């Protein structure tokens, strides 16, 4: 029960951990009042899912901090066995920018969390702010699964996303290295990347996307066209063999599901095929079958 309550609290993000305004009694168990510490007391979190920090963004933030200071404290936890050492839970970008701005002290919120909770919070905060690129998000999810035994359903509840979103994001790690590089650098979006998972040569199509500036809808149309070309001859043979009633039933089911349906009737039995184009569609089919 305690663990479930804690996960529910984590699922709300850092605001829940730190405590809402007026909840001072609840917050005091987890967080000490914000205070300033020397910037050299703080170190980066090696588990932070965010790996890329754009130079121009850091410089803009540093300029702002130089003028107005750090408005939102950096969330940290104490480093076990080390005096005056704190590891960042959330706010590494602010810490990096503060160093550029040559600040000697920064405000912190000190929280008491373990490795698992620290990673959860880092992922939640970055996902909520859209600070992670899709590949960093996938790597963060994968670390929670491999090191702490989370299921995709657990992750979906914690971060406030659908299970299919988690599954689709994790699949991005299967893309070839050149495509992952384009995704990491922002040349491709997550929508582009998901469409590339369905083609035989993702790297070739990824280069075409970048060269021609194709949007996600255009890429999906290309992948659909390639799929239809690959299966055109067999489909034409099927249509010549099927009677009007079978074709009418296929159309009725396709319209009802919003997906391609094929019926192969043989004697007293046969085969019904439903082709889905995304994990969201597969999940929709499963929900309908479960009633």
URNORLIN-V572061 format. One record per helix or strand of 2 or more residues. SS is the DSSP state (H for helix, E for strand). FROM is the first residue (numbers start at 0). TO is the last residue. Records with the same first field share a line. If there is no record, write none. Layout:
BEGIN
SS=FROM-TO ; FROM-TO
END
This chain:
BEGIN
H=1-10 ; 13-17 ; 23-26 ; 38-40 ; 54-67 ; 91-99 ; 114-127 ; 133-147 ; 151-158 ; 162-173 ; 176-183 ; 189-195 ; 201-211 ; 215-229 ; 231-240 ; 243-256 ; 278-288
E=30-37 ; 41-42 ; 73-77 ; 85-89 ; 104-110 ; 259-265 ; 268-274
END
